[in-house]
Amino acid sequence: MPLGTNIEYDRLCYLRHFAMATVGGGWMTDYDTVPLNMNAKYGMALLPNNGSFTLFEKQVPSLMVGSGEEWDRVAMALIREGVAALQRDKERELFSDMHSLAELLNRGEVFAHGPPLVRQVDTLLETMSQGKAFDKSVCNETKGLMALHFSHKSTGKQYRGLARPLAMAQLLQQWSDVCGDRATLRRGQVEIKQNFASVSNKHKATVTPSQRDNTSFAVLSRSDSPTFSAENIQRPDNVPCGSYKCFFGVRSHPDIGYLVTPSKMNLQHPKSEAAWLKVLDATWDFAQRLEKEYGIEHFLLGAPETISVSSKLAQHLRKDRYEKGSKAYIQKVKKAPFPVLKIPCNDDKAHPFQSKLIKFLPFVKQKK
């Protein structure tokens, strides 16, 4: 792929995405991006956006977050974009990971928070270069930002070529002197949470209270909400099933899936179709009540829906459970995080459960 004149630098820019996938995902920043109104608890909390790969400065990879699966998916996609760029234009000299991210963003394959929560420092450095001191207006200007990006372009142009480490140190010291008191920092952190909430309000159909972690980060949804379709669900070869339901993962959102319950015509069970749907609705209502009244979180992300199994969809479902022309009940859920222990319903599964319990216990922090 075209790596420009600084081949080693741009090669490492691509490889860092694979490094994040290798360590299991999480947050990553450029070395010239520094935190502002955020602290360590954001990074230690559950990943926002259900772990989906998320950017915070449009297509600029200054601050990114995602699950290990998402980092792996995006890393491979970036390579494909770079190779495709060279195939389109044999003379092209540079197609960086940022160029690849822009292509993925345009197609909705990654999510970018809007408005950006990371900004370039050009105007702030310009104020400093003119010998002007910061006042409280800069606190309002930066109140909702998670971080500042001291990019090549913003520091070279606006700070008269001064070395970036010195520019970063001076700017952050001045900002801290003016905006670093506890009350101002608290307002900035509240603004970040409101920024996340404002985005979630635009997607009320796809964001529920159960999708918020203990730092009040709203879990965001992409504009292309995960749908239950033949093209977007996991193949049936390795689909986990219980006595009646199966879990189908969503390809576009690795941490989301659907519980799929066949209707009576597929199951040898005395319940009627109406009775099955009534049970599923009651479960959804009970889960919401537990969360609202007792603060107990759950994995359900939406109410159950009834669908008709088309011939195309039937080819992607288990043939022994879901027949063409039949009905099925689907319900969007969060995928359980690793490690997970599934509790059996039947006595004949007790022995395998005991061996799984022994393997699970080392991951438990508080065993009492």
Number of C-alpha atoms within 10 A of each C-alpha: 19 19 19 15 10 9 12 10 13 18 16 13 17 20 14 15 23 20 16 22 20 13 10 15 22 22 16 17 15 15 11 14 21 19 16 21 23 19 11 8 10 16 14 11 14 19 23 25 26 23 23 27 27 28 24 23 21 22 23 19 20 25 24 20 24 25 25 23 20 26 28 20 18 22 22 14 17 22 17 13 21 21 15 14 18 16 12 9 10 10 9 14 13 18 19 22 26 18 17 23 23 20 18 18 17 11 10 14 19 20 24 19 19 14 15 16 23 25 20 19 20 19 13 18 24 17 15 18 15 10 9 11 11 17 13 11 11 13 19 14 10 20 22 24 23 23 22 22 24 24 18 12 13 19 24 17 13 19 22 11 13 13 11 17 11 10 20 19 11 14 17 18 13 15 20 14 12 17 23 17 10 9 10 17 18 15 16 23 20 16 18 21 16 16 20 21 19 15 19 21 14 13 16 11 12 19 22 18 15 20 23 20 17 10 12 18 22 27 24 28 23 20 11 10 13 19 16 19 12 16 14 17 22 21 17 16 9 9 13 11 14 10 9 15 16 20 24 27 25 22 16 22 25 19 20 23 28 27 19 25 27 23 25 18 15 17 15 9 10 9 13 12 15 10 12 17 19 13 12 18 15 14 15 18 12 12 17 22 13 13 14 13 8 9 11 12 16 17 14 23 22 17 15 22 14 15 16 15 19 15 13 12 19 18 16 19 23 16 12 8 19 25 22 15 13 18 20 22 21 24 20 25 20 20 19 14 7 7 10 11 13 9 12 13 10 8 8 9 11 13 10 10 16 12 10 15 14 9 12 13 13 9 11 9 7 6 7 4
